[in-house]
């Protein structure tokens, strides 16, 4: 490994048939001979050099083996040693815990630096923080499987991320009597020649973007619960009430109806790969219907937004609204992506309270929300608070609508034009990206996954920060991206794989975005 590569080498991941082991990663960061800032993470030489592009990780690994159920095996951080990952605190939660303040701008420079250091210290710089191998499994049998979700955290500068892998060894690791009989060879204690084993072909594997960081490949449709502000400010007339105006809720409902019609791609009255429900909230929350793919039912139900029959006074209780929306999502199929879409005109909640209730409802923390899409309407929408949703673990989106008359149709459906800059994303794009399930990067036999047709080779795979657009997008500073790998040894594998050993590397590499126009041409693992 050279020191000019931002290579997070999930290296020496060992998977054995008779003596199974899987090893994870180390970390390094460096500015080497390359013209670009980069960060290097590797087990190869166990070195760590600080640089201007910092890549850190956390993970949760599980194994389905002798217990015939998924069991936690290893995690980071894991301060109590129970193999279950500790709760990851946000910067706001750290500031609140340490200084009793949720507004980071009110902290001194040294206090903000302390918060930042404590936030980053939750994640691993390897090998300094963890002894290897991170994952070690004994006596892997046909029918066993394992999974690890690795959460990457990029700091200090925006960066491109690559994921790569390579098969290091596929050895017989000795040949016992059953294997000798199956292969018509003699019993041996020898490791065997390189590529003499059968395990790399026998093991099946899959790598994907685990957008909700929950250690599961979500393959089903998008199950969406709209949680919509029903306060009077969403429908009030102008002060003098002299003539009709386009209320916020009128414009919102029209845009949502257009979105629902667009989701019925076959014009058969059934939403494609999506179901939609509705919760209204003010100082109380009321779920009008849980997610359904019946287009007519959804469109008719959206009319409830205009009724404003809650109007209990006291402002909008966002915490109650999120809890109610999450409860509605419990009705969704387990393999679907559970999406809570919060649409609000303003909140009377602190950032710490907002993030606390949002975090507690994530599936990774035992809740029912895989993804949040938060849409803030105009200047009253507490933009600084709502935008903090993007800092939670997983893939979450904040969409700010600065001028509802001009931008709401585009922000919801992606159609039409706006006079100013387009919102960064649209609700339609976020749902479309989800509808087909979490994106698979590579799958097949372990040998195939680690080949150039998978994640192997000098280029690896250039990861995309926004898979709802055609271009490869750069990851912003202070971003989180989860990748997952599932492996399994099929039950019909015979004695030919007994005692075999596989050794392979997984690598992560990051490089600065600025002045870096052709990332797809890079060969970071050459």
HUMOZI-V290484 format. One record per helix or strand of 2 or more residues. SS is the DSSP state (a for helix, b for strand). FROM is the first residue (numbers start at 1). LEN is the number of residues. Records with the same first field share a line. If there is no record, write none. Layout:
SS: FROM-LEN / FROM-LEN
This chain:
b: 7-10 / 38-2 / 54-11 / 70-7 / 145-11 / 159-13 / 203-7 / 222-8 / 274-8 / 285-8 / 337-8 / 371-7 / 397-5 / 440-6 / 461-2 / 479-11 / 501-12
a: 91-9 / 104-3 / 109-12 / 177-7 / 199-4 / 232-3 / 248-16 / 295-12 / 318-12 / 351-10 / 363-3 / 383-9 / 404-10 / 427-9 / 446-4 / 495-3 / 519-3
